[in-house]
Amino acid sequence: MIAIVAKASKADAATLKNALGTAYSGNSAMTRGEAAIVVHAALQVPSIQVTEWKVVNPITLQITFSAPLPKEEVDVEKAKANFTFDNGLTPLNIPQLKSGSKSTYILPVSPQKAGTTYTFSYKGKKIGTFEAMTNKISMSSVQQVASDTFEIESKLEDGVTDYGNVVVAYQGKRGGLEFSLDDNNIYNGKTYQLISSMRGKQVTITPENGEPIVASYVPFTQATDGRQAPKFRLPEGQTLKPGVKYTVTSEWSTIANPTFTAKEIAPLQIQSVEQADAASLNVTLSADPKDELFALRSIVLTAADGTKLNATYRLTSRKGAVGTFDLQNGGKLTSGTTYTVSPLGNWATATNVTLTAK
């Protein structure tokens, strides 16, 4: 009933449901009186409409609504359902409310294809069309950070800002880098290029005289420790070859200094592992990596009888040199058992590191 009335009245279904409260539980046949309550509530719920929108860059849209989006709407799957485009364009993360705004959101999308016209709809209603934006984001340089990982850095002083600095969700969490952009993305007379979520993004890295390789974004690395330097990792099992020059390109950015020569980089060193609870561990490195280099990494715990448990880093859990790893596939530590700890892959070393479960 809520879905039918919401569609007919153009009211937002989630907002309508909240407005009804306990008036109707939905677990029994509806009376005429209860139906009247639903219709009356729908008439009181304002329909949220798109009032303004613009393309910011090849991976970012800015959309203003007639009212703030309900919390229920700020979800990745909801975004994919509510914001639809043709020609293969898709939302890649949740819409984020801009700081200093009541209802203007940043929506990260997959890279737009030059020369393509896209049709934009919100909740099934066509909003309009737009041409693919070609103003790629200006990144400054690339650097290798591990045997299989590199970063692409940009600088705030160059007028390029990570969106975490300018959205409500991260206010108070950016070490004083927070500020508010106006509708034209201007602050103190300076126009800023906006890096929206890197979720799902890829770049191409090409070795000199070699074939291109597609590298994927490492989650939660795009702005850490005060730096704007998203990390990208080669496909599993591949590494950068020392002495070889590599060039990085992407659909969404231009890089002022896009090349680097790979070198031998020592793996991280696991110093100790302590039990946090029956299903998680705290892994301490010999030094603070100063970044999310734990991301997507795993360790293996092997008991004397050969039993193995895998544990994977819990994203954003790092505190200095310590990161939390969660046992996978329902694994549990066996009390009194001593496990030998080793990294899964070559991302780290662990010499004589053991853990005795409590």
C-alpha positions in Angstrom: 0.0 0.0 0.0 2.8 2.4 0.9 4.6 1.7 -2.4 1.3 2.2 -4.4 0.4 5.5 -2.6 4.0 6.8 -2.8 4.1 6.2 -6.5 0.7 7.8 -7.1 1.4 10.9 -4.9 5.1 11.1 -5.9 6.0 11.0 -2.3 9.2 9.3 -1.1 8.3 5.8 0.1 10.9 5.7 2.9 9.9 9.1 4.2 6.2 8.1 4.0 6.9 4.9 6.0 8.7 6.9 8.7 5.9 9.5 8.8 3.4 6.7 9.5 5.3 5.4 12.5 3.1 2.7 14.1 -0.1 3.8 12.5 0.0 0.7 10.4 2.2 -2.4 11.0 1.7 -4.0 7.6 1.1 -7.4 9.2 -2.7 -7.6 8.7 -5.4 -6.6 6.2 -5.8 -2.9 5.9 -9.1 -1.2 6.8 -10.5 1.8 4.9 -9.6 4.0 7.9 -6.0 2.8 7.8 -5.9 3.3 4.1 -7.1 6.9 4.6 -4.2 7.4 7.1 -1.7 6.3 4.5 -3.1 8.6 1.9 -3.3 11.5 4.3 0.3 10.9 5.4 1.4 10.9 1.7 -0.2 14.3 1.2 1.9 15.7 4.1 5.2 14.2 2.8 7.0 16.6 0.5 8.3 14.9 -2.7 12.1 15.3 -2.9 13.0 16.6 -6.4 16.2 17.3 -8.2 16.4 21.1 -8.5 19.8 21.5 -10.0 22.6 19.4 -11.2 26.0 19.7 -13.0 28.9 17.6 -14.2 32.0 18.5 -12.2 34.5 16.2 -13.9 34.7 12.8 -15.6 34.0 10.9 -12.3 31.8 13.4 -10.3 28.3 14.8 -10.5 26.9 17.5 -8.1 23.2 17.3 -7.5 21.0 19.6 -5.5 17.6 18.4 -4.1 14.5 20.2 -2.8 15.3 18.8 0.6 18.0 16.7 2.3 17.9 13.0 1.3 16.6 10.6 4.1 19.2 8.5 5.7 17.7 5.4 4.1 18.6 6.9 0.7 22.3 7.3 1.5 23.3 3.7 0.7 25.4 2.3 -2.2 22.6 0.0 -3.5 20.0 2.7 -3.1 22.2 5.1 -5.1 22.6 2.6 -7.9 18.8 2.1 -8.0 17.8 5.8 -7.6 20.4 7.4 -9.9 20.4 5.8 -13.3 22.1 6.7 -16.6 22.3 5.2 -20.0 25.5 4.3 -22.0 27.0 2.3 -19.1 27.5 5.1 -16.6 26.9 4.0 -13.0 27.1 5.5 -9.4 30.1 4.0 -7.6 29.5 5.2 -4.1 27.0 7.0 -1.9 26.0 10.6 -2.5 27.8 12.8 0.1 26.3 16.0 1.4 28.6 19.0 0.8 29.8 20.9 3.9 27.9 24.2 4.3 25.0 23.0 2.1 21.5 21.8 3.1 20.8 19.5 0.1 23.7 19.6 -2.4 25.4 16.2 -2.8 28.5 14.9 -4.5 27.8 11.7 -6.5 30.8 9.6 -7.6 30.3 7.8 -10.9 32.2 5.6 -13.2 34.4 7.4 -15.8 32.5 9.1 -18.5 33.4 8.4 -22.1 34.5 11.4 -24.2 32.0 12.3 -26.9 29.1 10.5 -25.2 25.7 12.0 -24.3 24.2 10.6 -21.1 20.6 10.6 -20.0 20.1 11.1 -16.2 17.1 9.8 -14.3 16.2 10.0 -10.6 13.9 7.3 -9.2 12.7 6.6 -12.7 12.0 10.2 -13.7 14.1 11.6 -16.5 16.0 14.7 -15.3 17.9 15.6 -18.4 20.9 14.9 -20.6 24.6 15.9 -20.4 27.7 15.6 -22.5 30.7 13.7 -21.0 33.0 16.0 -19.1 36.5 16.1 -20.5 38.2 18.2 -17.8 40.4 15.5 -16.2 41.6 15.9 -12.6 45.1 17.3 -12.4 47.3 14.9 -10.4 51.0 15.7 -9.7 53.1 12.6 -9.6 53.3 8.8 -9.2 55.5 6.9 -6.8 56.0 3.2 -6.0 55.1 2.3 -2.4 55.4 -1.5 -2.4 56.6 -4.3 -4.8 53.1 -4.4 -6.3 51.6 -1.0 -5.3 52.0 2.6 -6.4 50.3 5.9 -5.6 49.1 8.9 -7.6 49.5 12.1 -5.6 47.8 15.4 -5.9 48.2 18.5 -3.8 45.7 20.8 -2.0 47.9 23.8 -2.7 47.5 23.2 -6.4 43.8 23.6 -6.1 42.9 19.9 -6.0 41.0 18.6 -3.0 39.9 15.1 -1.9 36.1 15.2 -1.4 36.6 14.0 2.2 37.8 17.6 3.0 34.5 19.1 1.8 31.7 16.8 2.8 29.7 16.6 6.1 30.5 12.9 6.8 34.2 13.7 7.3 34.0 17.0 9.2 36.3 16.9 12.2 38.1 13.8 10.9 40.6 15.4 8.5 43.2 17.0 10.8 42.2 20.6 10.1 41.9 20.2 6.3 38.2 20.7 6.3 36.6 23.6 4.4 33.4 24.4 2.5 33.1 24.9 -1.2 30.3 27.0 -2.8 28.1 25.7 -5.6 30.8 26.4 -8.1 33.5 24.7 -5.9 35.1 27.9 -5.0 36.7 28.7 -1.6 38.3 32.0 -0.7 38.2 33.0 -4.4 40.0 29.9 -5.5 38.4 27.2 -7.7 39.1 23.6 -6.6 39.1 20.4 -8.7 37.3 17.7 -6.8 38.4 14.1 -6.3 35.4 12.1 -5.5 35.4 8.5 -4.2 38.0 6.3 -5.9 35.9 3.2 -5.2 36.0 0.9 -8.2 38.5 3.0 -10.1 41.3 1.6 -12.2 44.3 3.0 -14.0 46.7 1.7 -16.6 50.4 1.2 -15.9 52.7 0.4 -18.8 56.2 -0.8 -18.5 58.7 0.6 -21.1 58.7 -1.7 -24.1 56.0 -3.8 -22.4 52.3 -4.5 -22.4 49.8 -2.3 -20.4 48.6 -3.6 -17.0 45.3 -2.6 -15.3 45.8 -1.7 -11.7 42.9 -1.4 -9.2 42.3 1.1 -6.4 43.1 0.0 -2.9 40.1 0.8 -0.7 40.4 3.7 1.8 43.8 4.9 0.6 42.8 8.0 -1.3 43.5 10.5 1.5 45.3 9.3 4.6 47.8 10.9 7.0 47.2 14.3 5.5 48.1 13.3 2.0 46.0 12.9 -1.2 47.6 9.8 -2.7 45.3 7.0 -3.7 47.1 3.6 -4.0 46.7 1.2 -6.9 47.7 -2.4 -6.9 48.7 -4.8 -9.7 46.7 -7.9 -10.3 47.4 -10.7 -7.8 50.8 -12.4 -8.3 52.3 -9.5 -10.4 55.0 -7.2 -9.2 56.9 -4.2 -10.4 60.3 -5.1 -11.9 63.2 -3.2 -10.4 65.0 -1.0 -13.0 62.0 -0.8 -15.4 60.4 2.5 -16.2 56.6 2.6 -15.8 54.1 5.2 -17.1 50.7 5.6 -15.5 47.6 6.9 -17.3 43.8 7.0 -16.6 40.5 7.9 -18.0 39.8 10.4 -15.3 43.1 12.2 -14.6 46.1 13.8 -16.2 49.4 13.3 -14.3 52.1 16.0 -14.5 54.9 13.5 -13.8 53.4 10.1 -14.8 56.5 7.9 -14.8 58.7 6.2 -12.3 61.5 3.6 -12.3 60.7 0.6 -10.1 63.1 -0.4 -7.4 63.5 -3.0 -4.7 61.2 -2.1 -1.8 61.6 -4.1 1.4 58.4 -5.7 2.6 56.8 -4.6 5.8 58.0 -6.4 8.9 55.6 -8.1 11.2 57.0 -7.7 14.7 54.3 -9.4 16.8 50.7 -10.6 16.7 48.3 -10.5 19.7 44.9 -11.9 20.1 42.1 -9.3 20.3 39.3 -11.9 20.7 38.5 -15.4 19.4 38.1 -14.1 15.9 40.4 -11.2 15.5 44.1 -10.3 16.0 46.2 -7.2 16.4 49.2 -7.2 14.1 52.1 -4.9 15.0 54.7 -3.9 12.4 58.3 -2.9 13.3 57.5 0.7 12.2 54.4 2.8 11.4 53.9 2.6 7.7 52.3 6.0 7.7 49.6 4.8 5.4 47.0 2.2 4.7 49.5 -0.3 3.3 47.8 -3.1 5.3 44.8 -2.8 3.0 43.6 -6.0 1.4 46.5 -8.0 2.9 46.2 -11.3 4.8 48.2 -13.5 7.2 48.2 -17.2 7.8 48.2 -18.8 11.3 49.5 -22.4 11.3 49.1 -24.8 14.2 51.5 -27.7 15.0 49.0 -30.2 13.6 49.0 -28.3 10.2 45.6 -26.6 10.8 45.6 -23.2 9.1 43.6 -20.0 9.7 43.5 -17.0 7.4 43.0 -13.5 8.7 42.5 -10.4 6.6 43.0 -6.7 7.5 40.0 -4.9 8.7 39.9 -1.7 6.6 40.7 1.6 8.4 41.5 -0.2 11.6 45.2 0.8 11.6 46.4 2.8 14.7 50.0 3.7 13.9 52.0 0.5 13.4 49.1 -1.7 14.6 46.3 -3.1 12.4 43.4 -5.4 13.2 43.0 -8.6 11.2 39.8 -10.7 11.2 39.7 -14.5 10.9 38.0 -15.6 7.7 35.3 -18.2 6.9 34.1 -18.4 10.5 37.5 -19.4 11.8 38.2 -19.3 15.6 41.4 -19.6 17.6 41.7 -22.7 19.7 42.5 -21.9 23.3 46.0 -23.0 24.3 47.1 -23.6 20.7 50.3 -22.0 19.5 50.2 -20.7 15.9 53.1 -19.7 13.7 52.3 -16.5 11.8 53.3 -15.8 8.2 52.1 -13.3 5.6 50.0 -14.5 2.7 52.1 -13.3 -0.2 55.3 -11.2 -0.2 53.8 -8.0 1.3 55.5 -8.6 4.6 58.0 -10.8 6.5 57.5 -12.5 9.9 60.5 -14.0 11.5 59.8 -16.4 14.4 56.4 -14.7 15.1 54.0 -16.9 17.0 50.7 -16.5 18.8 49.4 -18.7 21.7 45.6 -18.4 21.8 44.0 -17.6 25.2 
